[in-house]
């Protein structure tokens, strides 16, 4: 069974075997402390991508979350994009055996 990873704070993650790991070893040099193409995530306690990596969230689910969190651009379009990904995931489940 894989270890579950939990974010303790913006600098530390913790696995279920209680090993602490520092994500941001050097705040000035870390890629988790910068953003390309804006600064809308930098004001948050943790950037979405840092959360996805630390919690091993799959790409499609991460995209859904990120579309829901967006604070710029066309809000309605972002919600439609999130819904479209959810619809694709649901459709893909319809093709898997043993799905209700």
Long-range contacts (C-beta under 8 A, 24 or more apart in sequence): 2-56, 5-54, 5-55, 5-56, 6-54, 6-55, 7-46, 7-51, 7-54, 7-55, 9-45, 10-45, 10-46, 10-50, 13-54, 23-50, 23-54, 38-72, 40-70, 40-71, 40-72, 60-85, 60-88, 60-89
